[in-house]
Amino acid sequence: MDILLARQVASFVGALLILIAYVGHQLRWMDARKAAYNVLNAIGSLILAYIAFHPFQVGFVMLEVAWVLISLYALLRPWTSL
């Protein structure tokens, strides 16, 4: 597979994961406090952050890295309050 096509497919998958979480939350199929929502966001934004680093796009990198960190924090928060 061509590397440019692979990057396009990866970015599509990343965006799709985030959109699935967003639509699921908006339609009340998913709770934003549950793991599934945050896992979808973390994986999707991690993929997009990787894509944004090559070539480096500062605004896109900042958005996606922040999204990953916030999603991971939401996933780990239940264990930090024990």
GULUMPA-951107 format. One record per atom (N, C-alpha, C): residue number from 0; atom name; x, y, z. Coordinates in pm, 1 decimal. Example, Ala and Ser with C-alpha at 12.3 -4.5 7.8 and 13.67 -1.06 7.14 Angstrom:
% residues 2
PT  pos  site         u         v         w
PT    0     N    1319.0    -569.0     780.0
PT    0    CA    1230.0    -450.0     780.0
PT    0     C    1320.0    -330.0     780.0
PT    1     N    1285.0    -225.0     708.0
PT    1    CA    1367.0    -106.0     714.0
PT    1     C    1290.0       3.0     787.0
//
This chain:
% residues 82
PT  pos  site         u         v         w
PT    0     N      85.0    -117.6       0.0
PT    0    CA       0.0       0.0       0.0
PT    0     C      89.7     124.1       0.0
PT    1     N      54.2     218.5     -79.7
PT    1    CA     125.9     344.5     -86.6
PT    1     C     120.5     415.4      49.0
PT    2     N     232.1     475.4      89.4
PT    2    CA     239.7     540.5     221.5
PT    2     C     140.1     656.0     233.3
PT    3     N     117.6     730.3     126.0
PT    3    CA      19.8     839.3     131.8
PT    3     C    -122.1     785.5     149.4
PT    4     N    -152.6     676.7      82.7
PT    4    CA    -283.6     614.6      99.2
PT    4     C    -299.5     560.5     241.1
PT    5     N    -194.3     500.4     293.8
PT    5    CA    -198.6     447.5     430.8
PT    5     C    -223.7     560.4     530.1
PT    6     N    -160.2     675.5     511.2
PT    6    CA    -181.3     790.1     600.1
PT    6     C    -325.7     841.1     590.1
PT    7     N    -380.3     841.5     469.4
PT    7    CA    -518.9     884.4     451.2
PT    7     C    -615.9     788.8     520.2
PT    8     N    -590.3     660.1     505.6
PT    8    CA    -675.7     559.3     570.3
PT    8     C    -665.5     573.4     722.6
PT    9     N    -543.2     590.6     773.7
PT    9    CA    -524.0     605.5     918.5
PT    9     C    -595.7     729.5     969.6
PT   10     N    -583.8     841.9     897.9
PT   10    CA    -650.1     964.2     944.3
PT   10     C    -801.6     948.9     937.9
PT   11     N    -851.7     877.6     838.2
PT   11    CA    -995.2     851.4     829.4
PT   11     C   -1041.5     768.8     949.3
PT   12     N    -967.0     664.4     982.5
PT   12    CA   -1002.3     578.3    1096.6
PT   12     C    -998.6     658.8    1226.8
PT   13     N    -895.1     740.2    1246.3
PT   13    CA    -885.8     823.6    1366.3
PT   13     C   -1004.1     916.9    1380.9
PT   14     N   -1036.8     985.8    1270.9
PT   14    CA   -1151.2    1077.8    1274.1
PT   14     C   -1281.3    1001.9    1296.6
PT   15     N   -1294.0     885.8    1234.8
PT   15    CA   -1415.2     806.1    1250.7
PT   15     C   -1435.7     763.0    1395.9
PT   16     N   -1328.9     723.1    1464.1
PT   16    CA   -1340.3     682.6    1604.4
PT   16     C   -1389.6     798.7    1690.8
PT   17     N   -1333.4     917.3    1668.4
PT   17    CA   -1376.4    1035.1    1745.0
PT   17     C   -1522.1    1068.4    1714.0
PT   18     N   -1558.7    1061.3    1588.0
PT   18    CA   -1696.7    1091.6    1549.6
PT   18     C   -1795.6     989.8    1604.2
PT   19     N   -1757.4     863.8    1608.8
PT   19    CA   -1845.0     761.7    1667.7
PT   19     C   -1871.7     795.0    1814.0
PT   20     N   -1766.9     832.3    1886.9
PT   20    CA   -1784.5     870.2    2027.7
PT   20     C   -1873.6     993.5    2040.3
PT   21     N   -1850.1    1092.1    1955.9
PT   21    CA   -1927.4    1217.0    1962.5
PT   21     C   -2075.1    1192.3    1931.7
PT   22     N   -2102.0    1121.9    1823.5
PT   22    CA   -2240.7    1092.4    1786.6
PT   22     C   -2305.9    1004.9    1893.9
PT   23     N   -2232.6     905.9    1942.3
PT   23    CA   -2286.3     820.9    2048.6
PT   23     C   -2324.2     899.7    2171.8
PT   24     N   -2243.0     996.4    2206.2
PT   24    CA   -2273.6    1080.8    2322.3
PT   24     C   -2394.0    1171.2    2294.2
PT   25     N   -2396.4    1234.2    2177.5
PT   25    CA   -2505.6    1324.9    2144.0
PT   25     C   -2640.3    1254.0    2135.6
PT   26     N   -2639.2    1129.6    2089.2
PT   26    CA   -2763.3    1052.8    2078.6
PT   26     C   -2792.5     970.6    2203.9
PT   27     N   -2711.4     992.9    2307.2
PT   27    CA   -2727.5     926.5    2437.0
PT   27     C   -2710.9     774.5    2430.3
PT   28     N   -2628.8     728.7    2335.1
PT   28    CA   -2593.4     587.0    2329.4
PT   28     C   -2472.4     560.3    2416.8
PT   29     N   -2394.7     666.1    2444.4
PT   29    CA   -2271.7     653.6    2522.9
PT   29     C   -2269.6     758.7    2631.3
PT   30     N   -2212.5     721.0    2743.2
PT   30    CA   -2193.4     813.7    2853.6
PT   30     C   -2048.3     861.6    2848.4
PT   31     N   -2027.9     993.0    2849.2
PT   31    CA   -1893.5    1050.0    2840.1
PT   31     C   -1807.1    1014.3    2960.4
PT   32     N   -1868.0     965.8    3067.4
PT   32    CA   -1791.0     926.4    3185.9
PT   32     C   -1748.7     780.4    3181.8
PT   33     N   -1790.5     708.3    3080.6
PT   33    CA   -1758.6     565.0    3070.0
PT   33     C   -1634.7     543.1    2984.1
PT   34     N   -1575.4     427.2    3002.0
PT   34    CA   -1448.8     395.6    2935.4
PT   34     C   -1460.2     392.8    2783.1
PT   35     N   -1566.8     336.0    2728.5
PT   35    CA   -1577.2     321.3    2582.5
PT   35     C   -1564.3     455.6    2511.4
PT   36     N   -1632.6     555.8    2562.2
PT   36    CA   -1627.7     689.3    2502.8
PT   36     C   -1484.9     744.1    2503.6
PT   37     N   -1419.0     733.2    2617.0
PT   37    CA   -1283.6     788.2    2629.5
PT   37     C   -1178.8     705.9    2555.6
PT   38     N   -1199.5     575.7    2545.3
PT   38    CA   -1107.9     492.1    2467.6
PT   38     C   -1116.8     529.7    2320.1
PT   39     N   -1238.3     544.5    2268.2
PT   39    CA   -1254.2     585.9    2128.3
PT   39     C   -1186.5     720.1    2103.2
PT   40     N   -1208.1     815.6    2193.3
PT   40    CA   -1145.2     947.1    2178.5
PT   40     C    -993.0     938.3    2186.9
PT   41     N    -941.8     862.8    2281.6
PT   41    CA    -796.6     852.9    2299.4
PT   41     C    -729.5     787.9    2178.6
PT   42     N    -784.9     678.4    2130.6
PT   42    CA    -723.9     609.2    2016.1
PT   42     C    -736.4     693.9    1889.7
PT   43     N    -854.0     749.3    1866.7
PT   43    CA    -873.9     832.9    1748.1
PT   43     C    -782.1     953.1    1746.6
PT   44     N    -771.0    1021.6    1858.4
PT   44    CA    -686.2    1140.5    1863.1
PT   44     C    -537.9    1105.2    1862.3
PT   45     N    -501.5     989.5    1915.8
PT   45    CA    -362.3     944.9    1908.6
PT   45     C    -321.5     920.0    1763.3
PT   46     N    -408.3     857.3    1687.2
PT   46    CA    -382.4     835.6    1544.4
PT   46     C    -367.2     969.7    1473.1
PT   47     N    -460.4    1060.8    1497.6
PT   47    CA    -454.5    1191.3    1430.9
PT   47     C    -333.7    1273.3    1476.1
PT   48     N    -294.2    1260.5    1602.0
PT   48    CA    -174.5    1331.2    1649.8
PT   48     C     -51.6    1279.3    1577.2
PT   49     N     -42.3    1148.0    1560.1
PT   49    CA      70.4    1090.6    1486.3
PT   49     C      74.8    1144.7    1342.9
PT   50     N     -40.4    1147.8    1278.7
PT   50    CA     -48.7    1199.3    1141.6
PT   50     C      -7.5    1346.5    1138.1
PT   51     N     -45.3    1424.4    1238.7
PT   51    CA     -15.8    1568.3    1241.6
PT   51     C     132.8    1597.8    1259.5
PT   52     N     207.7    1503.7    1314.1
PT   52    CA     351.3    1525.2    1334.2
PT   52     C     430.4    1516.5    1204.3
PT   53     N     374.2    1455.2    1100.7
PT   53    CA     447.2    1433.5     974.9
PT   53     C     364.1    1476.4     856.6
PT   54     N     370.4    1595.2     803.2
PT   54    CA     456.2    1706.3     841.9
PT   54     C     398.7    1777.0     964.7
PT   55     N     486.3    1839.2    1039.1
PT   55    CA     448.8    1902.5    1165.8
PT   55     C     350.7    2017.1    1141.9
PT   56     N     233.6    2007.8    1203.9
PT   56    CA     130.2    2111.1    1196.5
PT   56     C      95.3    2148.6    1340.2
PT   57     N     151.2    2259.3    1386.2
PT   57    CA     148.8    2293.1    1528.9
PT   57     C       8.1    2298.2    1588.1
PT   58     N     -85.6    2359.0    1521.7
PT   58    CA    -221.4    2368.3    1576.2
PT   58     C    -288.4    2233.2    1585.9
PT   59     N    -271.2    2152.7    1484.2
PT   59    CA    -329.2    2019.1    1480.7
PT   59     C    -263.9    1929.7    1585.1
PT   60     N    -132.3    1939.0    1598.8
PT   60    CA     -60.1    1860.9    1700.1
PT   60     C    -107.7    1899.3    1839.8
PT   61     N    -117.0    2029.7    1866.6
PT   61    CA    -159.8    2076.5    1998.4
PT   61     C    -300.5    2026.0    2031.3
PT   62     N    -392.1    2036.5    1936.3
PT   62    CA    -529.3    1990.6    1958.3
PT   62     C    -534.8    1841.3    1986.6
PT   63     N    -469.0    1762.8    1904.7
PT   63    CA    -477.8    1618.0    1918.8
PT   63     C    -404.7    1565.7    2042.0
PT   64     N    -289.7    1623.1    2074.4
PT   64    CA    -217.1    1581.1    2194.9
PT   64     C    -299.3    1615.0    2319.2
PT   65     N    -359.2    1734.4    2320.8
PT   65    CA    -445.2    1771.8    2434.0
PT   65     C    -563.6    1675.8    2444.0
PT   66     N    -621.5    1639.2    2331.5
PT   66    CA    -736.1    1548.6    2329.4
PT   66     C    -696.9    1412.1    2385.9
PT   67     N    -579.4    1362.6    2347.6
PT   67    CA    -530.4    1234.5    2400.5
PT   67     C    -512.9    1244.0    2551.8
PT   68     N    -446.2    1348.7    2598.5
PT   68    CA    -418.7    1362.1    2742.3
PT   68     C    -546.6    1374.8    2824.3
PT   69     N    -642.0    1451.4    2775.0
PT   69    CA    -768.7    1467.1    2846.3
PT   69     C    -844.5    1335.2    2850.1
PT   70     N    -845.6    1262.2    2738.8
PT   70    CA    -913.9    1132.3    2734.5
PT   70     C    -848.0    1031.5    2828.1
PT   71     N    -715.4    1030.2    2830.3
PT   71    CA    -644.5     939.7    2921.4
PT   71     C    -669.9     977.5    3067.1
PT   72     N    -672.6    1106.9    3096.0
PT   72    CA    -702.9    1151.2    3232.0
PT   72     C    -842.6    1102.9    3273.4
PT   73     N    -939.9    1116.4    3183.1
PT   73    CA   -1076.1    1072.7    3213.5
PT   73     C   -1081.3     921.6    3235.3
PT   74     N    -998.7     846.0    3162.5
PT   74    CA    -994.9     701.8    3181.5
PT   74     C    -930.6     662.8    3314.7
PT   75     N    -828.2     736.7    3355.1
PT   75    CA    -753.1     702.3    3476.3
PT   75     C    -811.2     765.3    3602.4
PT   76     N    -896.1     863.5    3588.9
PT   76    CA    -953.0     936.2    3703.6
PT   76     C   -1018.9     846.0    3807.5
PT   77     N   -1096.0     744.8    3768.5
PT   77    CA   -1157.8     659.6    3872.3
PT   77     C   -1055.7     592.2    3962.9
PT   78     N    -936.6     559.6    3911.2
PT   78    CA    -837.1     491.6    3992.8
PT   78     C    -758.2     589.5    4079.4
PT   79     N    -754.0     715.8    4044.5
PT   79    CA    -678.7     812.7    4124.2
PT   79     C    -758.0     858.2    4246.1
PT   80     N    -890.2     837.5    4246.5
PT   80    CA    -970.9     882.6    4360.5
PT   80     C    -992.0     773.7    4464.7
PT   81     N    -928.9     659.5    4446.3
PT   81    CA    -947.2     550.0    4543.9
PT   81     C    -867.5     572.9    4669.7
//
